[in-house]
Amino acid sequence: TIRLGVSETDHSQTANVDDAFDVTAALNYTTGAFSFGVQKKVHNEGESATDATVDAVWYKDTAIGVAYAVNDNLSISYNIYESYKHDNSGTAVEQESTAINVGYSVGGMTIGFQEAETDGDNYTANSTDDTRTLGVSVAF
């Protein structure tokens, strides 16, 4: 499956400023119990002033994932999300997150666990964040 998307937001009535916009392309492929996906995205936050020293903040993102359905109830996935932020400060920091997910469904209940690690957390150099998330949802 190929997906493409574009959006534009005119958030300023000032002439000669960049509008906010997003462009994304994704490719998903499933064969048997395996699913693969990759997505590329650009997000420009636009400008609200014509000041030449102020450049719009924009992000360039890549997401890659692979999932395996062990059976009808249990699935495991691994994901990588890289995001590069550009702003007018002259410094650009890449944020990279990796995650392993396990999901188990029985009846109307789903239990999910995620172990994730982020380098360049909040686009800050030499910053990391490790998280563990346990989720339980029940359908009535």
N, CA and C atoms as an extended XYZ file, in Angstrom:
420
Properties=species:S:1:pos:R:3:atomname:S:1:resname:S:1:resid:I:1 pbc="F F F"
N         0.848       -1.171        0.000 N   THR     1
C         0.000        0.000        0.000 CA  THR     1
C         0.889        1.229        0.000 C   THR     1
N         0.617        2.149       -0.905 N   ILE     2
C         1.337        3.419       -0.956 CA  ILE     2
C         0.371        4.518       -0.560 C   ILE     2
N         0.829        5.409        0.317 N   ARG     3
C         0.006        6.538        0.747 CA  ARG     3
C         0.809        7.826        0.567 C   ARG     3
N         0.159        8.854        0.068 N   LEU     4
C         0.771       10.169       -0.096 CA  LEU     4
C        -0.158       11.206        0.514 C   LEU     4
N         0.423       12.226        1.130 N   GLY     5
C        -0.406       13.273        1.715 CA  GLY     5
C         0.299       14.616        1.698 C   GLY     5
N        -0.488       15.673        1.512 N   VAL     6
C         0.020       17.043        1.513 CA  VAL     6
C        -1.008       17.908        2.217 C   VAL     6
N        -0.525       18.828        3.060 N   SER     7
C        -1.427       19.808        3.665 CA  SER     7
C        -0.704       21.138        3.768 C   SER     7
N        -1.477       22.218        3.750 N   GLU     8
C        -0.916       23.557        3.878 CA  GLU     8
C        -1.842       24.381        4.750 C   GLU     8
N        -1.242       25.169        5.643 N   THR     9
C        -2.019       26.007        6.535 CA  THR     9
C        -1.521       27.437        6.418 C   THR     9
N        -2.406       28.344        6.059 N   ASP    10
C        -2.079       29.766        5.980 CA  ASP    10
C        -2.368       30.364        7.344 C   ASP    10
N        -1.337       30.502        8.177 N   HIS    11
C        -1.558       30.965        9.542 CA  HIS    11
C        -1.177       32.423        9.736 C   HIS    11
N        -0.828       33.120        8.647 N   SER    12
C        -0.472       34.527        8.747 CA  SER    12
C        -0.983       35.258        7.513 C   SER    12
N        -1.530       36.421        7.716 N   GLN    13
C        -2.004       37.249        6.606 CA  GLN    13
C        -0.899       38.175        6.100 C   GLN    13
N         0.295       38.093        6.695 N   THR    14
C         1.422       38.906        6.278 CA  THR    14
C         1.940       38.409        4.936 C   THR    14
N         2.204       39.331        4.021 N   ALA    15
C         2.722       38.952        2.706 CA  ALA    15
C         4.157       38.454        2.811 C   ALA    15
N         4.546       37.569        1.911 N   ASN    16
C         5.923       37.065        1.781 CA  ASN    16
C         6.412       36.262        2.988 C   ASN    16
N         5.537       35.510        3.614 N   VAL    17
C         5.954       34.592        4.672 CA  VAL    17
C         5.582       33.180        4.258 C   VAL    17
N         6.340       32.204        4.761 N   ASP    18
C         6.052       30.806        4.457 CA  ASP    18
C         4.812       30.338        5.195 C   ASP    18
N         3.969       29.597        4.496 N   ASP    19
C         2.843       28.937        5.143 CA  ASP    19
C         3.341       27.638        5.762 C   ASP    19
N         2.638       27.173        6.764 N   ALA    20
C         2.961       25.871        7.339 CA  ALA    20
C         2.503       24.794        6.362 C   ALA    20
N         3.309       23.742        6.222 N   PHE    21
C         2.899       22.656        5.335 CA  PHE    21
C         3.489       21.334        5.799 C   PHE    21
N         2.858       20.257        5.357 N   ASP    22
C         3.310       18.894        5.613 CA  ASP    22
C         3.255       18.108        4.315 C   ASP    22
N         4.249       17.255        4.106 N   VAL    23
C         4.280       16.334        2.977 CA  VAL    23
C         4.691       14.980        3.534 C   VAL    23
N         3.970       13.932        3.183 N   THR    24
C         4.306       12.610        3.689 CA  THR    24
C         4.083       11.548        2.616 C   THR    24
N         4.910       10.524        2.659 N   ALA    25
C         4.768        9.365        1.782 CA  ALA    25
C         5.041        8.120        2.619 C   ALA    25
N         4.218        7.110        2.444 N   ALA    26
C         4.373        5.880        3.230 CA  ALA    26
C         4.182        4.664        2.335 C   ALA    26
N         4.905        3.618        2.656 N   LEU    27
C         4.812        2.344        1.953 CA  LEU    27
C         4.665        1.248        2.989 C   LEU    27
N         3.615        0.450        2.877 N   ASN    28
C         3.377       -0.683        3.776 CA  ASN    28
C         3.259       -1.945        2.945 C   ASN    28
N         3.832       -3.035        3.462 N   TYR    29
C         3.788       -4.315        2.758 CA  TYR    29
C         3.585       -5.423        3.776 C   TYR    29
N         2.668       -6.322        3.480 N   THR    30
C         2.400       -7.459        4.361 CA  THR    30
C         2.547       -8.744        3.565 C   THR    30
N         3.269       -9.694        4.153 N   THR    31
C         3.389      -11.017        3.572 CA  THR    31
C         3.323      -12.029        4.715 C   THR    31
N         2.340      -12.875        4.660 N   GLY    32
C         2.163      -13.850        5.733 CA  GLY    32
C         1.951      -13.157        7.061 C   GLY    32
N         2.729      -13.531        8.058 N   ALA    33
C         2.605      -12.959        9.398 CA  ALA    33
C         3.445      -11.697        9.585 C   ALA    33
N         4.236      -11.315        8.581 N   PHE    34
C         5.105      -10.135        8.682 CA  PHE    34
C         4.480       -8.922        8.014 C   PHE    34
N         4.660       -7.780        8.633 N   SER    35
C         4.273       -6.492        8.044 CA  SER    35
C         5.473       -5.559        8.138 C   SER    35
N         5.713       -4.821        7.062 N   PHE    36
C         6.819       -3.868        7.003 CA  PHE    36
C         6.266       -2.507        6.613 C   PHE    36
N         6.860       -1.450        7.136 N   GLY    37
C         6.412       -0.118        6.759 CA  GLY    37
C         7.533        0.887        6.848 C   GLY    37
N         7.480        1.891        5.967 N   VAL    38
C         8.427        3.001        6.000 CA  VAL    38
C         7.658        4.265        5.632 C   VAL    38
N         7.980        5.352        6.321 N   GLN    39
C         7.322        6.625        6.050 CA  GLN    39
C         8.358        7.740        6.087 C   GLN    39
N         8.273        8.665        5.131 N   LYS    40
C         9.102        9.866        5.085 CA  LYS    40
C         8.151       11.052        5.203 C   LYS    40
N         8.577       12.056        5.993 N   LYS    41
C         7.703       13.194        6.229 CA  LYS    41
C         8.528       14.463        6.360 C   LYS    41
N         7.996       15.574        5.846 N   VAL    42
C         8.575       16.897        6.060 CA  VAL    42
C         7.473       17.770        6.643 C   VAL    42
N         7.798       18.478        7.723 N   HIS    43
C         6.845       19.385        8.357 CA  HIS    43
C         7.519       20.747        8.498 C   HIS    43
N         6.927       21.775        7.923 N   ASN    44
C         7.424       23.144        8.024 CA  ASN    44
C         6.410       23.921        8.841 C   ASN    44
N         6.848       24.539        9.943 N   GLU    45
C         5.924       25.260       10.810 CA  GLU    45
C         5.556       26.635       10.275 C   GLU    45
N         6.215       27.070        9.191 N   GLY    46
C         5.882       28.358        8.592 CA  GLY    46
C         6.447       29.530        9.371 C   GLY    46
N         6.174       30.710        8.873 N   GLU    47
C         6.648       31.942        9.502 CA  GLU    47
C         5.463       32.857        9.768 C   GLU    47
N         5.629       33.744       10.727 N   SER    48
C         4.580       34.713       11.013 CA  SER    48
C         5.067       36.138       10.805 C   SER    48
N         6.342       36.295       10.379 N   ALA    49
C         6.907       37.630       10.156 CA  ALA    49
C         7.852       37.580        8.961 C   ALA    49
N         8.101       38.726        8.363 N   THR    50
C         8.983       38.798        7.192 CA  THR    50
C        10.431       39.064        7.585 C   THR    50
N        10.756       39.037        8.855 N   ASP    51
C        12.117       39.271        9.340 CA  ASP    51
C        13.061       38.233        8.729 C   ASP    51
N        14.081       38.693        7.996 N   ALA    52
C        15.003       37.788        7.301 CA  ALA    52
C        15.852       36.968        8.266 C   ALA    52
N        15.961       37.393        9.518 N   THR    53
C        16.778       36.645       10.479 CA  THR    53
C        15.998       35.504       11.122 C   THR    53
N        14.711       35.470       10.881 N   VAL    54
C        13.865       34.422       11.461 CA  VAL    54
C        13.505       33.442       10.347 C   VAL    54
N        13.987       32.235       10.471 N   ASP    55
C        13.693       31.203        9.486 CA  ASP    55
C        12.673       30.243       10.078 C   ASP    55
N        11.836       29.708        9.245 N   ALA    56
C        10.827       28.767        9.717 CA  ALA    56
C        11.487       27.512       10.286 C   ALA    56
N        10.905       26.980       11.324 N   VAL    57
C        11.346       25.714       11.893 CA  VAL    57
C        10.728       24.600       11.059 C   VAL    57
N        11.553       23.620       10.673 N   TRP    58
C        11.028       22.485        9.931 CA  TRP    58
C        11.668       21.199       10.411 C   TRP    58
N        10.961       20.096       10.167 N   TYR    59
C        11.385       18.775       10.603 CA  TYR    59
C        11.399       17.839        9.400 C   TYR    59
N        12.362       16.947        9.384 N   LYS    60
C        12.450       15.894        8.372 CA  LYS    60
C        12.458       14.573        9.132 C   LYS    60
N        11.445       13.730        8.930 N   ASP    61
C        11.263       12.522        9.720 CA  ASP    61
C        11.260       11.270        8.852 C   ASP    61
N        11.764       10.178        9.450 N   THR    62
C        11.706        8.857        8.835 CA  THR    62
C        11.238        7.869        9.896 C   THR    62
N        10.242        7.068        9.551 N   ALA    63
C         9.750        6.018       10.447 CA  ALA    63
C         9.834        4.683        9.722 C   ALA    63
N        10.376        3.677       10.415 N   ILE    64
C        10.514        2.337        9.849 CA  ILE    64
C        10.014        1.342       10.894 C   ILE    64
N         9.234        0.366       10.454 N   GLY    65
C         8.724       -0.615       11.400 CA  GLY    65
C         8.549       -1.983       10.779 C   GLY    65
N         8.671       -2.992       11.614 N   VAL    66
C         8.414       -4.368       11.206 CA  VAL    66
C         7.599       -5.021       12.327 C   VAL    66
N         6.588       -5.777       11.940 N   ALA    67
C         5.737       -6.445       12.919 CA  ALA    67
C         5.568       -7.906       12.533 C   ALA    67
N         5.424       -8.731       13.549 N   TYR    68
C         5.222      -10.166       13.336 CA  TYR    68
C         4.035      -10.620       14.174 C   TYR    68
N         3.049      -11.206       13.526 N   ALA    69
C         1.890      -11.758       14.228 CA  ALA    69
C         2.198      -13.210       14.561 C   ALA    69
N         2.518      -13.457       15.819 N   VAL    70
C         2.850      -14.812       16.257 CA  VAL    70
C         1.645      -15.729       16.058 C   VAL    70
N         0.480      -15.238       16.442 N   ASN    71
C        -0.787      -15.937       16.204 CA  ASN    71
C        -1.892      -14.882       16.207 C   ASN    71
N        -3.140      -15.297       16.259 N   ASP    72
C        -4.250      -14.332       16.215 CA  ASP    72
C        -4.272      -13.403       17.429 C   ASP    72
N        -3.632      -13.782       18.526 N   ASN    73
C        -3.705      -13.012       19.761 CA  ASN    73
C        -2.419      -12.252       20.104 C   ASN    73
N        -1.273      -12.719       19.633 N   LEU    74
C         0.014      -12.166       20.057 CA  LEU    74
C         0.775      -11.570       18.880 C   LEU    74
N         1.261      -10.341       19.054 N   SER    75
C         2.082       -9.697       18.019 CA  SER    75
C         3.275       -9.003       18.660 C   SER    75
N         4.347       -8.902       17.877 N   ILE    76
C         5.590       -8.258       18.314 CA  ILE    76
C         6.015       -7.304       17.199 C   ILE    76
N         6.503       -6.124       17.576 N   SER    77
C         6.971       -5.188       16.555 CA  SER    77
C         8.210       -4.445       17.032 C   SER    77
N         8.972       -3.945       16.054 N   TYR    78
C        10.166       -3.142       16.304 CA  TYR    78
C        10.075       -1.916       15.413 C   TYR    78
N        10.308       -0.745       15.976 N   ASN    79
C        10.141        0.501       15.240 CA  ASN    79
C        11.313        1.450       15.484 C   ASN    79
N        11.660        2.199       14.448 N   ILE    80
C        12.680        3.247       14.539 CA  ILE    80
C        12.049        4.524       13.999 C   ILE    80
N        12.218        5.625       14.741 N   TYR    81
C        11.707        6.924       14.304 CA  TYR    81
C        12.837        7.931       14.420 C   TYR    81
N        13.281        8.468       13.287 N   GLU    82
C        14.335        9.481       13.272 CA  GLU    82
C        13.722       10.808       12.869 C   GLU    82
N        14.048       11.865       13.615 N   SER    83
C        13.518       13.191       13.320 CA  SER    83
C        14.661       14.196       13.398 C   SER    83
N        14.807       14.987       12.348 N   TYR    84
C        15.846       16.000       12.245 CA  TYR    84
C        15.167       17.362       12.298 C   TYR    84
N        15.550       18.217       13.255 N   LYS    85
C        14.940       19.535       13.413 CA  LYS    85
C        15.900       20.611       12.922 C   LYS    85
N        15.390       21.506       12.104 N   HIS    86
C        16.165       22.649       11.619 CA  HIS    86
C        15.493       23.922       12.127 C   HIS    86
N        16.271       24.804       12.722 N   ASP    87
C        15.732       26.108       13.109 CA  ASP    87
C        16.783       27.178       12.861 C   ASP    87
N        16.446       28.414       13.180 N   ASN    88
C        17.350       29.523       12.864 CA  ASN    88
C        18.492       29.690       13.855 C   ASN    88
N        18.638       28.790       14.820 N   SER    89
C        19.725       28.899       15.790 CA  SER    89
C        21.057       28.424       15.221 C   SER    89
N        21.006       27.766       14.079 N   GLY    90
C        22.236       27.268       13.471 CA  GLY    90
C        22.631       25.887       13.963 C   GLY    90
N        21.935       25.375       14.956 N   THR    91
C        22.219       24.022       15.429 CA  THR    91
C        21.071       23.116       15.024 C   THR    91
N        21.416       21.943       14.582 N   ALA    92
C        20.406       20.967       14.194 CA  ALA    92
C        20.702       19.673       14.944 C   ALA    92
N        19.717       19.183       15.647 N   VAL    93
C        19.889       17.968       16.439 CA  VAL    93
C        18.930       16.910       15.917 C   VAL    93
N        19.440       15.692       15.810 N   GLU    94
C        18.598       14.588       15.393 CA  GLU    94
C        18.079       13.864       16.633 C   GLU    94
N        16.808       13.548       16.612 N   GLN    95
C        16.193       12.761       17.670 CA  GLN    95
C        15.870       11.395       17.082 C   GLN    95
N        16.319       10.335       17.749 N   GLU    96
C        16.059        8.983       17.258 CA  GLU    96
C        15.461        8.143       18.370 C   GLU    96
N        14.331        7.537       18.057 N   SER    97
C        13.660        6.658       19.013 CA  SER    97
C        13.584        5.253       18.439 C   SER    97
N        13.825        4.263       19.289 N   THR    98
C        13.642        2.864       18.929 CA  THR    98
C        12.703        2.249       19.964 C   THR    98
N        11.854        1.342       19.508 N   ALA    99
C        10.890        0.745       20.432 CA  ALA    99
C        10.605       -0.699       20.051 C   ALA    99
N        10.404       -1.509       21.078 N   ILE   100
C         9.939       -2.884       20.923 CA  ILE   100
C         8.573       -2.949       21.593 C   ILE   100
N         7.606       -3.513       20.864 N   ASN   101
C         6.235       -3.589       21.361 CA  ASN   101
C         5.755       -5.039       21.351 C   ASN   101
N         4.973       -5.379       22.361 N   VAL   102
C         4.332       -6.687       22.434 CA  VAL   102
C         2.862       -6.434       22.751 C   VAL   102
N         1.979       -7.051       21.968 N   GLY   103
C         0.548       -6.907       22.207 CA  GLY   103
C        -0.117       -8.269       22.289 C   GLY   103
N        -1.033       -8.393       23.243 N   TYR   104
C        -1.762       -9.650       23.415 CA  TYR   104
C        -3.242       -9.324       23.573 C   TYR   104
N        -4.080       -9.971       22.776 N   SER   105
C        -5.528       -9.761       22.847 CA  SER   105
C        -6.218      -11.059       23.216 C   SER   105
N        -7.207      -10.952       24.074 N   VAL   106
C        -8.040      -12.090       24.421 CA  VAL   106
C        -9.449      -11.547       24.651 C   VAL   106
N       -10.403      -12.060       23.903 N   GLY   107
C       -11.764      -11.545       24.007 CA  GLY   107
C       -11.791      -10.064       23.680 C   GLY   107
N       -12.373       -9.269       24.556 N   GLY   108
C       -12.441       -7.819       24.367 CA  GLY   108
C       -11.348       -7.058       25.079 C   GLY   108
N       -10.302       -7.767       25.540 N   MET   109
C        -9.231       -7.109       26.280 CA  MET   109
C        -7.921       -7.189       25.496 C   MET   109
N        -7.181       -6.076       25.513 N   THR   110
C        -5.855       -6.028       24.897 CA  THR   110
C        -4.862       -5.521       25.926 C   THR   110
N        -3.738       -6.216       26.011 N   ILE   111
C        -2.644       -5.813       26.893 CA  ILE   111
C        -1.446       -5.518       26.001 C   ILE   111
N        -0.851       -4.350       26.182 N   GLY   112
C         0.301       -3.972       25.375 CA  GLY   112
C         1.442       -3.501       26.241 C   GLY   112
N         2.660       -3.812       25.812 N   PHE   113
C         3.860       -3.370       26.510 CA  PHE   113
C         4.820       -2.783       25.493 C   PHE   113
N         5.457       -1.651       25.855 N   GLN   114
C         6.445       -1.025       24.984 CA  GLN   114
C         7.682       -0.661       25.791 C   GLN   114
N         8.831       -0.990       25.223 N   GLU   115
C        10.135       -0.595       25.757 CA  GLU   115
C        10.738        0.331       24.708 C   GLU   115
N        11.004        1.599       25.066 N   ALA   116
C        11.483        2.579       24.090 CA  ALA   116
C        12.681        3.356       24.619 C   ALA   116
N        13.533        3.756       23.698 N   GLU   117
C        14.712        4.567       24.027 CA  GLU   117
C        14.827        5.690       23.005 C   GLU   117
N        15.067        6.909       23.488 N   THR   118
C        15.204        8.067       22.609 CA  THR   118
C        16.548        8.731       22.857 C   THR   118
N        17.319        8.906       21.793 N   ASP   119
C        18.570        9.670       21.839 CA  ASP   119
C        18.290       11.032       21.224 C   ASP   119
N        18.895       12.084       21.788 N   GLY   120
C        18.619       13.439       21.326 CA  GLY   120
C        17.229       13.876       21.761 C   GLY   120
N        16.809       13.406       22.935 N   ASP   121
C        15.476       13.680       23.459 CA  ASP   121
C        15.159       15.172       23.411 C   ASP   121
N        13.972       15.505       22.924 N   ASN   122
C        13.511       16.888       22.803 CA  ASN   122
C        14.485       17.728       21.971 C   ASN   122
N        15.155       17.067       21.020 N   TYR   123
C        16.125       17.708       20.115 CA  TYR   123
C        17.242       18.401       20.890 C   TYR   123
N        17.669       17.744       21.978 N   THR   124
C        18.754       18.258       22.800 CA  THR   124
C        19.933       17.302       22.696 C   THR   124
N        21.109       17.829       22.344 N   ALA   125
C        22.302       16.997       22.183 CA  ALA   125
C        22.647       16.300       23.493 C   ALA   125
N        23.126       15.083       23.392 N   ASN   126
C        23.564       14.272       24.530 CA  ASN   126
C        22.465       14.052       25.571 C   ASN   126
N        21.234       13.970       25.115 N   SER   127
C        20.106       13.740       26.004 CA  SER   127
C        19.431       12.429       25.614 C   SER   127
N        19.078       11.622       26.616 N   THR   128
C        18.390       10.355       26.343 CA  THR   128
C        17.151       10.235       27.224 C   THR   128
N        16.235        9.405       26.791 N   ASP   129
C        15.029        9.136       27.563 CA  ASP   129
C        14.642        7.676       27.332 C   ASP   129
N        14.491        6.930       28.384 N   ASP   130
C        14.067        5.533       28.315 CA  ASP   130
C        12.681        5.438       28.948 C   ASP   130
N        11.776        4.732       28.276 N   THR   131
C        10.427        4.587       28.823 CA  THR   131
C         9.941        3.152       28.689 C   THR   131
N         9.104        2.776       29.614 N   ARG   132
C         8.397        1.507       29.571 CA  ARG   132
C         6.928        1.828       29.783 C   ARG   132
N         6.086        1.288       28.909 N   THR   133
C         4.667        1.579       28.974 CA  THR   133
C         3.887        0.278       28.966 C   THR   133
N         2.950        0.169       29.894 N   LEU   134
C         2.040       -0.963       29.956 CA  LEU   134
C         0.630       -0.416       29.787 C   LEU   134
N        -0.078       -0.939       28.804 N   GLY   135
C        -1.445       -0.477       28.562 CA  GLY   135
C        -2.414       -1.634       28.573 C   GLY   135
N        -3.587       -1.382       29.137 N   VAL   136
C        -4.657       -2.378       29.169 CA  VAL   136
C        -5.931       -1.685       28.711 C   VAL   136
N        -6.577       -2.252       27.698 N   SER   137
C        -7.841       -1.709       27.248 CA  SER   137
C        -8.884       -2.811       27.209 C   SER   137
N       -10.102       -2.435       27.536 N   VAL   138
C       -11.190       -3.401       27.588 CA  VAL   138
C       -12.377       -2.833       26.800 C   VAL   138
N       -12.939       -3.643       25.909 N   ALA   139
C       -14.120       -3.245       25.158 CA  ALA   139
C       -15.345       -3.865       25.819 C   ALA   139
N       -16.369       -3.050       25.982 N   PHE   140
C       -17.605       -3.543       26.598 CA  PHE   140
C       -18.669       -3.734       25.566 C   PHE   140
